[in-house]
Amino acid sequence: MSFLIPEEDERPERGHQKRKKLSTKRKKSIMDKLVSEWNDGMLPQARESDESEGDDGDIFDEKKPKKSFDEEILSEGSEEEIETAQEKRLRMAKQFLDAIEKEEQDRSELKEVSKETIAHRLKEEVLEQQGKLYKWIAEEITGYDKDNIKVLRGHKLPVTCHVISPDNRFIFSASKDCSIIKWCVETCKKVKVIHGGRKGTEDRHIGHTAHVLSLAVCTDGKFLVSGCQNGVIHIWDPETMELLKTFKQHKGAITGLTFQRGTHQLFSASADKSVKTWNLDEMAFVETLYGHTDAISGIDGHYKERAITAGGRDCSVRVWKILEESQLVFSRAGNTGGAIDCVRSINDNSFITGGDDGMVHLWSIMKKHPLNTRSFAHGHNPENKEPHWITAVATLVNTDISASGSMNGKIRLYRCSRDFKTLELLFDIPDVPGFVNSLQFSGDGQFVSAGVGQEHRLGRWWRIKEAKNCLLIIPFIRATLNGNVNGTANGDGESATDGEEDDDSLLNDEELSDVISDDVNDKELSAASGDDVISSGEESVDDAGGSADE
């Protein structure tokens, strides 16, 4: 390697100052030093120009290497643009506070909103994310508005399932005619129709070619999922109804679909006796869960990473604990009664079921058997004295209201006690001829919708000719809508009353950013005892109450 040392006449002059000419001996000394440092791996960078005013005229700078032009630009930009993680969290927290303040101003029509109001709203947000915000609204619902019932007709065959969008503006319904329809709740008009295809056109038809038996929509409205009798699962964009992905791993009919609340984790139940989990962020299959001994007929999700399934003819309900890789098994005393066809969770600790024995059961994950049972919930057939099947149940999550549907032309609404141990009949909604194959409450509790058909969604055991295949939107008559939250349930199921806000409840910026950004880590249900383990990963809840959840 050679280094060019500029001669005296080639060096730039600074003013009238003269440079001293390096002697041959001095040049040789410099070159020896340079070679020695090169061999030792400690070669300093050479200066582009000699700016030293020393008498020795050194052209090497052994101080801190000079930054290149690009490095200087980058360092200057990073000082101005890059923000720390803490600064970003504070900025997002302030934006979140501003959004809440604006919403509260619009709601109360006030120019200024107190800090107590914002703090109360933040507490509600956190409790709702944790699944612990309970609202007692049953006492506000005094009846239904018969004159404003909306009837949506568009399916040629019985409606089998439907879901309501998170913003309560749209309803997605499916039918035995293999079609999916997106409805506008306000105008009662069709927004989009995905027509069903004929058998044998699966490869080229966009949509289903068999009875669509289940629908689900995630809580942020990003994905709509449908499942059919052929074991096919379609993932749709709810906004445009564009097909995004198709899964065909199930070997039987898709009888139920649900999301873990607040996530894009999907659970699918099938007549092949299995439950499969899917990650829709990655559009990938995760795992298969086995345990039921008969076709699964219903499924619902939790805030926690769990799913709850109704096992049909195996007469059991199972809570699948995904993280623990285990399951809780629930059954009626003596395994009496018929099939359990439908299930809905009230909260992470309670759920209700219905079956072909005409019974509506209220359960707790703390006990193996039902806490409360309503026999002949929808009466019986006067000809053969057989009870009317419970074909659908619905709950408004984390509230005290639930509903059931059958084939006797009625929808029944129930109020759950504050300790979630009993069901009390509120009122009936008559004049609903046909099979009520699906029930859904709107997220704001303003109405209940019902999918009605001439036949049961899973078979053709009966046919009610006078019934119409349609979707009903039934608005409620409510008392004073003050939006008050009456409290949250504690570990014993009792309601905790709201106290006055104290100064400690107000959060500063850093605490607020922690609340907003950190995930909620709830305590999980522990194993009851070694004797409760039935098989690998399978648990049974003790009759005396089992293990404590929290």
PLY file of the C-alpha trace (Angstrom):
ply
format ascii 1.0
element vertex 550
property float x
property float y
property float z
element edge 549
property int vertex1
property int vertex2
end_header
0.00 0.00 0.00
1.36 3.43 -0.91
0.39 6.80 0.45
0.77 10.01 -1.49
2.29 12.85 0.47
1.71 16.15 -1.34
4.73 18.25 -2.15
5.14 21.71 -0.71
4.03 23.49 -3.85
0.83 21.34 -4.09
-0.35 22.07 -0.57
-2.96 24.80 -0.13
-1.64 27.93 1.42
-3.43 29.64 4.25
-3.13 33.39 3.89
0.52 34.49 3.66
1.74 31.89 6.13
4.55 29.72 4.74
4.88 26.00 5.38
8.16 24.44 6.41
9.52 21.87 4.02
9.74 18.36 5.45
13.17 16.91 5.43
13.89 13.50 3.94
14.63 12.17 7.41
11.28 13.46 8.71
9.39 11.90 5.78
11.06 8.53 6.40
10.17 8.69 10.08
6.55 9.35 9.24
6.42 6.47 6.75
7.95 4.05 9.27
5.41 5.08 11.87
2.58 4.60 9.38
3.71 1.11 8.36
4.13 0.09 12.00
0.59 1.21 12.90
-0.81 -0.51 9.82
0.76 -3.80 10.87
-0.66 -3.41 14.37
-4.15 -2.67 13.03
-4.17 0.78 14.58
-3.89 2.89 11.45
-5.43 6.34 12.04
-7.37 8.03 9.30
-5.49 10.47 7.13
-6.74 14.02 6.91
-7.83 15.28 3.54
-5.99 18.52 4.08
-3.41 19.70 6.53
-5.09 22.16 8.82
-2.50 21.94 11.55
-0.55 25.07 12.22
2.13 23.29 14.19
5.78 23.69 13.34
6.24 19.99 12.67
3.67 20.08 9.82
2.11 16.69 10.62
-0.48 15.60 8.07
-2.00 12.90 10.31
-4.68 13.51 12.87
-4.46 11.01 15.69
-7.49 12.46 17.41
-11.14 11.37 16.94
-11.80 10.35 13.30
-13.70 12.90 11.35
-17.27 11.91 10.37
-18.21 11.61 6.75
-20.78 13.95 5.21
-23.52 11.25 5.18
-22.88 10.37 8.83
-23.19 14.02 9.82
-26.55 14.32 8.00
-27.82 11.14 9.66
-26.77 12.23 13.13
-28.41 15.62 12.70
-31.68 14.06 11.47
-31.74 11.47 14.26
-31.43 14.16 16.92
-34.49 15.94 15.55
-36.78 13.08 14.40
-36.18 9.99 16.58
-38.22 9.88 19.79
-37.75 7.49 22.65
-40.24 4.76 23.49
-41.37 6.63 26.58
-41.93 9.83 24.61
-43.97 7.90 22.05
-46.12 6.34 24.77
-46.78 9.72 26.34
-47.67 11.23 22.98
-50.13 8.41 22.22
-51.61 8.68 25.71
-52.22 12.40 25.27
-53.84 11.78 21.90
-56.06 9.14 23.52
-57.03 11.57 26.29
-57.86 14.27 23.75
-60.10 11.84 21.85
-61.93 10.83 25.04
-62.37 14.45 26.07
-63.85 15.29 22.69
-66.27 12.34 22.86
-67.40 13.34 26.34
-67.90 16.94 25.21
-70.06 15.78 22.29
-72.03 13.50 24.58
-72.65 16.01 27.37
-72.65 19.13 25.15
-70.32 20.88 27.58
-67.33 23.02 26.71
-65.18 21.57 29.47
-65.02 18.06 30.87
-63.76 17.42 34.39
-60.82 15.16 35.13
-63.10 12.95 37.22
-65.26 12.23 34.18
-62.24 11.30 32.09
-60.82 9.13 34.89
-64.16 7.31 35.21
-64.23 6.75 31.46
-60.67 5.37 31.55
-61.61 2.96 34.30
-64.49 1.71 32.20
-62.19 1.27 29.20
-59.70 -0.78 31.22
-62.41 -2.93 32.85
-64.02 -3.53 29.47
-60.71 -4.70 27.99
-60.31 -7.05 30.94
-63.84 -8.37 30.50
-64.82 -7.17 33.99
-67.14 -4.28 33.16
-70.64 -5.48 34.04
-73.70 -3.44 33.12
-77.08 -4.22 34.60
-79.47 -3.24 31.80
-82.27 -5.79 32.21
-84.18 -3.51 34.58
-84.14 -0.78 31.92
-85.72 -2.99 29.24
-89.46 -2.86 29.83
-90.66 -4.44 26.58
-90.29 -4.45 22.80
-91.56 -2.01 20.17
-94.02 -4.11 18.18
-94.79 -1.33 15.69
-91.16 -0.89 14.63
-90.13 -4.49 14.04
-88.15 -4.71 10.80
-88.39 -7.74 8.52
-85.51 -8.39 6.10
-86.32 -10.84 3.32
-83.75 -11.94 0.78
-82.91 -15.58 1.38
-84.80 -18.25 -0.52
-84.24 -20.96 2.09
-84.16 -20.91 5.93
-81.77 -18.48 7.59
-79.22 -20.51 9.53
-77.00 -17.87 11.17
-76.25 -14.16 11.33
-73.92 -11.70 13.09
-74.03 -7.96 13.80
-71.10 -5.71 12.97
-69.27 -4.15 15.95
-70.64 -0.69 15.11
-74.24 -2.06 14.92
-74.69 -0.63 11.41
-74.73 -3.86 9.43
-76.00 -7.42 9.74
-74.50 -10.38 7.91
-76.84 -13.32 7.37
-76.42 -16.75 5.77
-78.83 -19.43 4.65
-79.31 -22.92 3.36
-79.36 -21.39 -0.13
-75.55 -21.05 0.30
-75.70 -17.25 0.09
-74.39 -14.51 2.40
-76.11 -11.10 2.52
-74.85 -7.88 4.05
-77.75 -5.71 5.30
-77.90 -2.09 6.37
-79.73 -1.88 9.70
-80.98 1.67 9.15
-82.36 1.29 5.61
-83.11 -2.48 5.78
-81.63 -2.81 2.29
-79.08 -5.21 0.90
-75.56 -3.80 0.67
-73.89 -6.82 -0.87
-74.90 -10.36 -1.81
-72.54 -13.32 -2.16
-74.60 -15.83 -4.12
-74.32 -19.54 -3.52
-72.91 -21.85 -6.15
-73.90 -25.25 -7.44
-72.31 -28.46 -6.33
-69.21 -29.19 -8.36
-68.29 -25.53 -8.96
-66.09 -25.19 -5.85
-62.93 -24.49 -7.88
-64.30 -21.52 -9.81
-67.15 -20.15 -7.69
-66.37 -17.36 -5.20
-68.51 -18.30 -2.24
-70.06 -21.40 -0.75
-71.62 -24.32 -2.60
-73.27 -25.92 0.46
-75.45 -24.80 3.38
-73.74 -21.99 5.29
-74.11 -22.94 8.95
-72.00 -20.41 10.85
-70.73 -16.83 10.75
-68.40 -14.79 12.96
-66.99 -11.26 12.90
-64.03 -10.04 14.96
-64.48 -7.23 17.46
-62.61 -4.65 15.37
-64.61 -5.50 12.24
-61.58 -6.47 10.15
-62.57 -10.06 9.32
-65.84 -11.85 8.57
-65.68 -15.65 8.63
-68.19 -18.14 7.22
-68.33 -21.93 7.40
-70.44 -24.40 5.41
-71.57 -27.99 5.36
-68.62 -29.02 3.17
-66.10 -28.13 5.87
-64.93 -25.01 4.03
-64.08 -21.80 5.90
-63.99 -18.52 3.97
-62.37 -15.34 5.29
-63.97 -12.12 3.98
-63.35 -8.40 4.17
-66.60 -7.13 5.80
-66.29 -3.73 4.14
-66.02 -4.90 0.52
-67.08 -8.56 0.94
-63.93 -9.56 -0.91
-62.71 -13.13 -0.37
-59.34 -13.08 1.42
-58.56 -16.70 2.27
-60.02 -20.21 2.28
-59.34 -23.05 4.73
-60.30 -26.68 4.09
-58.68 -28.56 6.99
-61.94 -29.74 8.60
-63.40 -33.08 7.53
-66.97 -32.32 8.59
-69.53 -29.54 8.51
-68.54 -26.26 10.20
-71.15 -25.92 12.94
-69.69 -22.97 14.83
-67.21 -20.09 14.52
-66.06 -17.54 17.08
-63.21 -15.14 17.81
-61.35 -14.57 21.03
-62.65 -11.15 21.98
-60.31 -8.33 21.10
-58.05 -10.50 18.93
-57.88 -12.13 15.50
-57.61 -15.65 16.91
-60.38 -17.78 15.40
-61.93 -20.97 16.78
-63.91 -23.31 14.53
-66.10 -26.23 15.65
-67.07 -29.05 13.36
-69.13 -32.20 13.03
-65.79 -34.06 12.85
-65.67 -33.71 16.69
-62.70 -31.33 16.66
-61.99 -27.67 17.43
-59.34 -25.91 15.36
-57.61 -22.61 16.11
-56.44 -20.15 13.46
-54.34 -17.00 13.43
-55.89 -14.62 10.92
-53.07 -12.09 11.24
-50.87 -14.71 9.61
-53.75 -16.46 7.81
-52.47 -19.73 9.21
-53.72 -22.86 10.98
-52.46 -23.22 14.57
-53.65 -26.45 16.17
-56.45 -29.00 16.57
-58.20 -29.76 19.86
-59.86 -33.11 20.55
-62.14 -34.21 23.38
-65.77 -34.39 22.28
-67.15 -37.82 21.39
-69.91 -36.55 19.10
-70.43 -33.81 16.56
-69.92 -30.36 18.10
-73.02 -28.21 17.64
-72.04 -24.80 19.06
-69.10 -22.66 20.14
-68.44 -19.28 21.75
-65.38 -17.26 22.77
-64.03 -15.48 25.83
-61.93 -12.45 26.62
-59.35 -14.91 27.86
-57.70 -17.29 25.45
-60.43 -19.88 25.80
-63.29 -21.36 23.83
-66.48 -23.02 25.06
-68.24 -25.73 23.05
-71.51 -27.67 23.17
-70.99 -31.34 22.39
-74.43 -32.23 21.04
-75.23 -35.85 21.70
-72.29 -36.42 24.03
-74.27 -34.21 26.48
-71.23 -32.25 27.64
-69.92 -28.70 27.56
-66.18 -28.11 27.41
-64.10 -25.04 28.18
-60.83 -25.20 26.25
-57.92 -23.51 28.02
-55.50 -22.91 25.18
-52.48 -21.71 27.15
-52.69 -24.54 29.70
-53.42 -27.10 26.94
-56.28 -28.53 29.01
-60.07 -28.55 29.11
-62.84 -28.36 31.70
-65.73 -30.80 31.26
-69.28 -29.94 32.37
-72.33 -32.18 32.32
-75.80 -32.44 33.78
-76.36 -34.51 36.92
-76.42 -38.17 35.93
-75.88 -37.17 32.30
-79.66 -37.02 31.92
-81.49 -35.09 29.22
-80.98 -34.68 25.51
-78.38 -33.09 23.32
-76.86 -29.72 24.15
-77.18 -27.81 20.88
-76.21 -24.21 21.62
-74.04 -22.29 24.06
-73.27 -18.62 24.77
-70.98 -17.07 27.39
-72.32 -14.38 29.72
-68.85 -13.51 30.96
-65.59 -15.36 31.49
-67.10 -17.23 34.45
-70.72 -17.94 33.40
-72.56 -19.26 30.34
-75.94 -20.62 29.26
-76.92 -23.57 27.07
-79.99 -24.93 25.34
-80.87 -28.32 23.92
-83.46 -30.57 22.35
-84.85 -31.46 25.79
-86.39 -27.98 26.04
-84.16 -26.90 28.94
-82.16 -23.70 29.35
-79.24 -24.15 31.76
-77.16 -21.54 33.57
-73.62 -22.66 34.35
-70.56 -21.46 36.23
-67.02 -22.61 35.51
-66.72 -23.17 39.29
-69.20 -26.07 39.30
-69.50 -29.17 37.19
-73.31 -29.17 37.03
-75.79 -26.38 36.14
-76.56 -23.73 38.75
-80.07 -23.12 37.43
-82.36 -24.95 35.02
-85.55 -23.83 33.32
-87.43 -26.91 32.19
-89.92 -26.67 29.31
-88.59 -23.17 28.70
-90.68 -22.86 25.53
-93.51 -25.18 26.42
-94.28 -28.48 24.75
-96.04 -29.92 21.75
-99.71 -30.43 22.65
-99.94 -33.51 20.43
-97.09 -35.64 21.79
-96.23 -33.65 24.96
-92.62 -33.42 23.83
-90.81 -30.20 24.80
-90.02 -27.68 22.10
-86.35 -27.71 21.17
-84.19 -24.80 22.21
-82.75 -23.89 18.82
-80.81 -20.74 19.75
-79.59 -18.80 22.78
-78.03 -15.34 22.98
-76.37 -13.13 25.59
-75.19 -9.56 25.71
-71.68 -10.11 27.05
-70.99 -8.80 30.56
-74.60 -7.82 31.16
-77.51 -9.52 32.92
-79.71 -10.12 29.86
-80.05 -13.26 27.75
-82.56 -14.81 25.36
-83.66 -18.13 23.91
-85.50 -19.14 20.76
-87.43 -22.21 19.68
-89.99 -23.40 17.16
-93.08 -22.35 19.12
-93.25 -18.83 17.66
-91.74 -17.06 20.67
-88.48 -15.49 21.78
-87.99 -15.35 25.54
-85.84 -12.81 27.38
-84.30 -13.54 30.78
-82.68 -11.51 33.52
-79.69 -13.01 35.29
-79.27 -12.32 38.99
-76.38 -10.17 40.21
-74.54 -13.26 41.45
-75.12 -15.04 38.11
-76.84 -17.99 39.77
-80.47 -17.74 38.63
-82.47 -16.82 35.52
-85.72 -14.87 35.74
-88.13 -14.50 32.83
-88.53 -10.89 31.69
-91.08 -11.14 28.87
-91.94 -13.00 25.68
-91.73 -11.74 22.12
-94.59 -13.58 20.33
-95.55 -13.72 16.66
-92.25 -15.18 15.46
-93.49 -18.16 13.41
-90.87 -20.69 12.38
-87.58 -21.96 13.74
-85.47 -19.32 15.45
-82.12 -20.60 14.19
-79.99 -17.71 15.46
-80.22 -14.87 17.97
-77.99 -11.82 18.44
-78.10 -8.75 20.67
-76.78 -5.47 19.32
-73.66 -4.22 21.06
-75.51 -1.23 22.55
-78.46 -3.34 23.71
-80.98 -1.42 21.61
-82.41 -4.40 19.73
-82.29 -8.16 19.30
-82.19 -9.80 15.87
-83.43 -13.27 14.96
-82.79 -15.49 11.97
-86.00 -17.39 11.20
-86.65 -20.28 8.83
-89.13 -22.96 7.97
-86.66 -25.67 9.02
-84.06 -26.32 11.70
-80.62 -25.12 10.64
-79.02 -28.58 10.95
-81.78 -30.76 9.46
-85.27 -31.18 8.10
-87.05 -32.96 10.93
-90.04 -30.60 10.69
-91.22 -28.01 8.23
-93.44 -25.07 9.20
-95.02 -24.00 5.93
-96.59 -20.78 7.23
-93.21 -19.46 8.40
-91.19 -16.99 6.34
-87.46 -17.27 5.77
-86.36 -13.87 7.02
-84.35 -11.80 9.45
-86.14 -9.89 12.23
-84.85 -6.76 13.98
-86.81 -6.22 17.20
-86.14 -2.92 19.03
-86.51 -2.67 22.80
-88.49 -0.19 24.85
-86.09 1.05 27.48
-86.46 3.18 30.56
-84.10 6.06 31.36
-80.86 5.44 29.49
-78.41 7.01 31.87
-75.56 4.76 30.89
-74.62 4.20 34.53
-72.44 1.23 35.31
-73.79 -0.34 38.45
-70.60 -2.11 39.41
-68.34 -5.03 38.69
-68.58 -8.54 40.00
-65.97 -9.70 42.42
-64.62 -13.17 42.82
-67.69 -14.31 44.75
-70.04 -13.13 42.04
-71.43 -10.27 44.11
-71.78 -6.80 42.68
-69.32 -4.17 43.85
-70.98 -0.78 44.20
-69.38 2.32 42.77
-67.86 4.63 45.34
-66.92 8.25 44.97
-63.85 9.07 42.95
-60.86 9.99 45.07
-57.73 11.82 44.05
-55.73 8.60 43.90
-57.92 7.38 41.05
-56.68 10.12 38.75
-53.78 9.01 36.58
-50.82 11.10 35.56
-49.34 10.94 32.07
-46.85 8.15 32.75
-49.37 5.97 34.62
-51.92 6.51 31.89
-49.50 5.47 29.17
-48.74 2.31 31.14
-52.44 1.48 31.39
-53.02 2.04 27.70
-49.98 0.19 26.39
-49.61 -2.72 28.80
-51.55 -5.92 28.28
-53.79 -7.17 31.03
-52.46 -10.27 32.75
-55.33 -12.04 34.45
-54.91 -14.92 36.82
-55.84 -18.21 35.20
-57.99 -20.95 36.58
-55.84 -23.43 38.51
-56.32 -27.19 38.49
-58.82 -28.41 41.04
-56.95 -31.48 42.24
-55.06 -34.48 40.97
-58.21 -36.63 41.15
-60.01 -34.27 38.77
-57.73 -35.12 35.86
-59.64 -37.48 33.59
-57.00 -37.91 30.90
-54.00 -36.00 29.57
-54.94 -32.32 29.58
-58.60 -32.97 30.50
-60.09 -31.68 33.74
-63.42 -31.95 35.50
-64.70 -29.27 37.86
-65.42 -30.44 41.39
-69.05 -30.56 42.51
-68.21 -28.57 45.61
-66.98 -25.67 43.58
-63.67 -26.79 42.13
-60.81 -24.36 41.98
-60.97 -20.63 42.47
-60.54 -18.58 39.31
-59.30 -15.37 40.89
0 1
1 2
2 3
3 4
4 5
5 6
6 7
7 8
8 9
9 10
10 11
11 12
12 13
13 14
14 15
15 16
16 17
17 18
18 19
19 20
20 21
21 22
22 23
23 24
24 25
25 26
26 27
27 28
28 29
29 30
30 31
31 32
32 33
33 34
34 35
35 36
36 37
37 38
38 39
39 40
40 41
41 42
42 43
43 44
44 45
45 46
46 47
47 48
48 49
49 50
50 51
51 52
52 53
53 54
54 55
55 56
56 57
57 58
58 59
59 60
60 61
61 62
62 63
63 64
64 65
65 66
66 67
67 68
68 69
69 70
70 71
71 72
72 73
73 74
74 75
75 76
76 77
77 78
78 79
79 80
80 81
81 82
82 83
83 84
84 85
85 86
86 87
87 88
88 89
89 90
90 91
91 92
92 93
93 94
94 95
95 96
96 97
97 98
98 99
99 100
100 101
101 102
102 103
103 104
104 105
105 106
106 107
107 108
108 109
109 110
110 111
111 112
112 113
113 114
114 115
115 116
116 117
117 118
118 119
119 120
120 121
121 122
122 123
123 124
124 125
125 126
126 127
127 128
128 129
129 130
130 131
131 132
132 133
133 134
134 135
135 136
136 137
137 138
138 139
139 140
140 141
141 142
142 143
143 144
144 145
145 146
146 147
147 148
148 149
149 150
150 151
151 152
152 153
153 154
154 155
155 156
156 157
157 158
158 159
159 160
160 161
161 162
162 163
163 164
164 165
165 166
166 167
167 168
168 169
169 170
170 171
171 172
172 173
173 174
174 175
175 176
176 177
177 178
178 179
179 180
180 181
181 182
182 183
183 184
184 185
185 186
186 187
187 188
188 189
189 190
190 191
191 192
192 193
193 194
194 195
195 196
196 197
197 198
198 199
199 200
200 201
201 202
202 203
203 204
204 205
205 206
206 207
207 208
208 209
209 210
210 211
211 212
212 213
213 214
214 215
215 216
216 217
217 218
218 219
219 220
220 221
221 222
222 223
223 224
224 225
225 226
226 227
227 228
228 229
229 230
230 231
231 232
232 233
233 234
234 235
235 236
236 237
237 238
238 239
239 240
240 241
241 242
242 243
243 244
244 245
245 246
246 247
247 248
248 249
249 250
250 251
251 252
252 253
253 254
254 255
255 256
256 257
257 258
258 259
259 260
260 261
261 262
262 263
263 264
264 265
265 266
266 267
267 268
268 269
269 270
270 271
271 272
272 273
273 274
274 275
275 276
276 277
277 278
278 279
279 280
280 281
281 282
282 283
283 284
284 285
285 286
286 287
287 288
288 289
289 290
290 291
291 292
292 293
293 294
294 295
295 296
296 297
297 298
298 299
299 300
300 301
301 302
302 303
303 304
304 305
305 306
306 307
307 308
308 309
309 310
310 311
311 312
312 313
313 314
314 315
315 316
316 317
317 318
318 319
319 320
320 321
321 322
322 323
323 324
324 325
325 326
326 327
327 328
328 329
329 330
330 331
331 332
332 333
333 334
334 335
335 336
336 337
337 338
338 339
339 340
340 341
341 342
342 343
343 344
344 345
345 346
346 347
347 348
348 349
349 350
350 351
351 352
352 353
353 354
354 355
355 356
356 357
357 358
358 359
359 360
360 361
361 362
362 363
363 364
364 365
365 366
366 367
367 368
368 369
369 370
370 371
371 372
372 373
373 374
374 375
375 376
376 377
377 378
378 379
379 380
380 381
381 382
382 383
383 384
384 385
385 386
386 387
387 388
388 389
389 390
390 391
391 392
392 393
393 394
394 395
395 396
396 397
397 398
398 399
399 400
400 401
401 402
402 403
403 404
404 405
405 406
406 407
407 408
408 409
409 410
410 411
411 412
412 413
413 414
414 415
415 416
416 417
417 418
418 419
419 420
420 421
421 422
422 423
423 424
424 425
425 426
426 427
427 428
428 429
429 430
430 431
431 432
432 433
433 434
434 435
435 436
436 437
437 438
438 439
439 440
440 441
441 442
442 443
443 444
444 445
445 446
446 447
447 448
448 449
449 450
450 451
451 452
452 453
453 454
454 455
455 456
456 457
457 458
458 459
459 460
460 461
461 462
462 463
463 464
464 465
465 466
466 467
467 468
468 469
469 470
470 471
471 472
472 473
473 474
474 475
475 476
476 477
477 478
478 479
479 480
480 481
481 482
482 483
483 484
484 485
485 486
486 487
487 488
488 489
489 490
490 491
491 492
492 493
493 494
494 495
495 496
496 497
497 498
498 499
499 500
500 501
501 502
502 503
503 504
504 505
505 506
506 507
507 508
508 509
509 510
510 511
511 512
512 513
513 514
514 515
515 516
516 517
517 518
518 519
519 520
520 521
521 522
522 523
523 524
524 525
525 526
526 527
527 528
528 529
529 530
530 531
531 532
532 533
533 534
534 535
535 536
536 537
537 538
538 539
539 540
540 541
541 542
542 543
543 544
544 545
545 546
546 547
547 548
548 549
